[in-house]
Amino acid sequence: MSKQFQFKLVLLGESAVGKSSLVLRFVKDQFDDYRESTIGAAFLTQTVTLDDGTTVKFEIWDTAGQERYKSLAPMYYRNANCAVVVYDITQSTSLEKARTWIRELQRQADPSIVIALCGNKSDLSARRQVTQEEAQKYAEEEGLMWGETSAKSGEGVADIFTAIAKKLPLTAPPSARSGGAARGTTGARNGVNLSNNQQSNPAGDACNC
């Protein structure tokens, strides 16, 4: 019988970086050009099945990026097992905001939290303001996972969530159906470059995941 785990995941980042679009693509494989801003937070779930048959159910809290909701964020990242901090590759200010969120998580969230830095809107690379090198270097320095995604095309979206599922400590006992998230304390601060997981790029070019 395959193992089943349940983890709480929170999305953080500036307004309009595409957090809700990212989740919609991951959960429903849909994209909506005209999504309204999230108010407060939205809750969704999605399950990832790993190669060995292990299933990881994510309880996803998609938080609002507007400043007026910032004080609510600790309510969602408290006790979170993992966080995806999203920035927009076409807006350098959104990476600065992402750095602020990451500092806050490192200071206040569970020490074992797995943090992934995610550069969204890779389909708009012609308007890129944040280089892959800059973001990747920062992620490595801070011990974060890193990857680029396009919620619009779907590129890299499943990769980042699957990589998080693999990174989470699956040695914990399977979570009870009462909703208690499986917890673990190992391997939280080792940086993983998701680009290295791409097998479909034999030429070794920069991965746009």
C-alpha positions as CSV (number, residue, x, y, z in Angstrom):
1,M,0.0,0.0,0.0
2,S,1.5,3.4,-1.0
3,K,2.2,6.0,1.6
4,Q,0.1,9.1,1.8
5,F,1.2,12.4,3.2
6,Q,-0.6,15.8,3.7
7,F,1.3,19.1,3.9
8,K,0.3,22.7,4.3
9,L,1.6,24.9,1.6
10,V,1.4,28.7,1.5
11,L,1.9,31.1,-1.5
12,L,3.4,34.5,-0.8
13,G,4.5,37.4,-3.0
14,E,3.5,40.8,-4.2
15,S,0.2,41.4,-5.8
16,A,-0.1,40.6,-9.5
17,V,2.9,38.3,-9.7
18,G,0.5,35.5,-10.6
19,K,0.1,33.4,-7.4
20,S,-3.5,32.6,-8.0
21,S,-2.8,31.8,-11.7
22,L,0.0,29.5,-10.6
23,V,-2.3,27.6,-8.3
24,L,-5.2,27.5,-10.8
25,R,-2.8,26.0,-13.4
26,F,-1.5,23.4,-10.9
27,V,-4.9,22.4,-9.5
28,K,-7.2,22.7,-12.5
29,D,-4.8,23.1,-15.4
30,Q,-6.5,26.3,-16.4
31,F,-5.5,29.9,-17.1
32,D,-7.6,33.0,-16.9
33,D,-6.2,36.2,-18.3
34,Y,-8.6,38.3,-16.2
35,R,-8.3,36.9,-12.7
36,E,-9.5,39.2,-9.9
37,S,-7.1,39.9,-7.0
38,T,-7.4,37.5,-4.2
39,I,-9.1,38.9,-1.1
40,G,-7.6,37.6,2.1
41,A,-6.7,34.1,1.0
42,A,-8.1,31.2,-1.1
43,F,-7.8,27.6,-0.1
44,L,-7.3,24.7,-2.6
45,T,-6.0,21.2,-2.5
46,Q,-4.1,19.1,-5.0
47,T,-2.3,15.7,-4.8
48,V,1.0,14.8,-6.3
49,T,2.0,11.2,-6.9
50,L,5.7,10.5,-6.8
51,D,7.6,7.9,-8.8
52,D,7.5,5.4,-6.0
53,G,3.7,5.7,-5.7
54,T,3.8,7.9,-2.6
55,T,1.0,10.5,-2.7
56,V,1.5,14.0,-1.3
57,K,-1.6,16.0,-0.7
58,F,-1.0,19.8,-0.6
59,E,-3.4,22.0,1.4
60,I,-2.7,25.2,-0.5
61,W,-3.3,28.7,1.0
62,D,-3.1,31.3,-1.7
63,T,-2.6,34.6,0.1
64,A,-3.5,38.1,-1.1
65,G,-0.5,40.2,-2.2
66,Q,-1.9,43.6,-1.4
67,E,-0.3,45.5,1.5
68,R,-3.5,45.8,3.4
69,Y,-3.7,42.0,3.8
70,K,0.0,41.6,4.9
71,S,-0.9,41.4,8.6
72,L,-3.0,38.3,7.9
73,A,-0.1,36.4,6.3
74,P,1.4,34.9,9.6
75,M,-2.0,33.2,10.1
76,Y,-1.4,31.2,6.9
77,Y,2.3,30.5,7.0
78,R,2.3,29.6,10.7
79,N,2.6,25.8,10.9
80,A,3.1,25.6,7.1
81,N,5.4,22.8,5.9
82,C,6.3,24.6,2.7
83,A,6.1,28.0,1.1
84,V,6.3,29.1,-2.5
85,V,7.4,32.7,-2.7
86,V,6.5,34.1,-6.1
87,Y,8.0,37.0,-8.1
88,D,7.4,38.3,-11.6
89,I,10.5,38.0,-13.8
90,T,9.4,41.2,-15.6
91,Q,9.4,43.3,-12.4
92,S,12.6,43.6,-10.4
93,T,10.7,45.2,-7.5
94,S,8.7,41.9,-7.1
95,L,12.0,40.1,-6.4
96,E,12.8,42.6,-3.7
97,K,9.4,42.0,-2.2
98,A,10.0,38.2,-2.4
99,R,13.3,38.7,-0.4
100,T,11.3,40.5,2.3
101,W,8.8,37.6,2.5
102,I,11.7,35.1,2.7
103,R,13.4,37.0,5.5
104,E,10.1,37.0,7.4
105,L,9.6,33.3,6.9
106,Q,13.2,32.6,8.0
107,R,12.5,34.6,11.1
108,Q,9.0,33.6,12.0
109,A,7.9,30.4,10.3
110,D,8.7,26.8,11.4
111,P,12.5,26.3,11.2
112,S,11.9,23.1,9.1
113,I,9.8,24.9,6.4
114,V,10.8,24.1,2.8
115,I,10.9,27.4,0.8
116,A,10.8,27.6,-3.0
117,L,11.5,30.9,-4.8
118,C,9.5,30.9,-8.0
119,G,10.0,33.3,-10.9
120,N,6.6,33.4,-12.7
121,K,5.7,34.7,-16.2
122,S,8.6,33.0,-18.0
123,D,6.5,33.3,-21.2
124,L,7.3,37.1,-21.1
125,S,11.1,36.6,-21.2
126,A,11.4,39.4,-23.8
127,R,10.5,41.8,-21.0
128,R,12.7,40.1,-18.4
129,Q,14.1,42.4,-15.6
130,V,15.2,39.6,-13.3
131,T,17.9,37.4,-14.7
132,Q,18.0,33.7,-13.9
133,E,21.6,34.1,-12.6
134,E,20.6,36.7,-10.1
135,A,17.6,34.8,-8.7
136,Q,19.5,31.5,-8.7
137,K,22.5,33.0,-6.9
138,Y,20.2,34.5,-4.2
139,A,18.3,31.2,-3.8
140,E,21.6,29.3,-3.4
141,E,22.9,31.8,-0.8
142,E,19.7,31.4,1.2
143,G,19.3,27.6,0.9
144,L,16.1,27.9,-1.2
145,M,14.7,25.8,-4.0
146,W,14.4,27.9,-7.2
147,G,12.7,27.6,-10.5
148,E,10.8,29.6,-13.2
149,T,7.3,29.0,-14.3
150,S,4.7,30.2,-16.7
151,A,1.2,30.0,-15.3
152,K,0.0,31.0,-18.8
153,S,1.7,28.2,-20.7
154,G,1.9,25.8,-17.8
155,E,5.7,25.5,-18.3
156,G,7.5,24.5,-15.1
157,V,4.4,24.6,-12.9
158,A,4.1,20.9,-12.1
159,D,7.9,20.7,-11.8
160,I,8.1,23.1,-8.9
161,F,5.3,21.5,-6.9
162,T,6.6,18.0,-7.6
163,A,10.1,19.0,-6.5
164,I,8.7,20.4,-3.3
165,A,6.9,17.1,-2.7
166,K,10.1,15.2,-3.1
167,K,12.0,17.6,-0.9
168,L,9.5,17.3,2.0
169,P,10.5,14.8,4.7
170,L,8.5,11.8,3.8
171,T,9.9,9.8,6.7
172,A,7.2,11.1,9.0
173,P,4.3,8.8,9.7
174,P,1.4,9.2,7.2
175,S,-0.9,12.0,8.3
176,A,-4.2,11.1,10.0
177,R,-7.4,11.8,8.2
178,S,-8.2,14.3,10.9
179,G,-6.2,16.8,8.8
180,G,-3.0,17.0,11.0
181,A,-0.2,17.7,8.6
182,A,2.7,15.4,8.5
183,R,5.7,17.2,10.0
184,G,9.4,16.8,9.6
185,T,12.6,18.5,10.6
186,T,15.2,17.4,8.1
187,G,16.7,18.9,5.0
188,A,14.9,22.2,5.1
189,R,17.7,24.5,4.3
190,N,19.6,22.8,1.5
191,G,19.2,24.7,-1.8
192,V,17.9,22.7,-4.8
193,N,18.0,24.2,-8.3
194,L,14.9,22.8,-10.0
195,S,16.6,23.4,-13.3
196,N,18.9,20.5,-12.6
197,N,15.9,18.2,-12.6
198,Q,15.1,18.8,-16.2
199,Q,15.9,15.7,-18.3
200,S,14.5,17.1,-21.5
201,N,17.3,19.6,-22.1
202,P,20.3,17.6,-23.4
203,A,22.0,20.7,-24.8
204,G,22.5,22.0,-21.3
205,D,21.0,25.4,-22.0
206,A,19.6,27.5,-19.3
207,C,16.4,25.9,-18.2
208,N,13.3,28.1,-18.4
209,C,11.3,26.0,-15.9
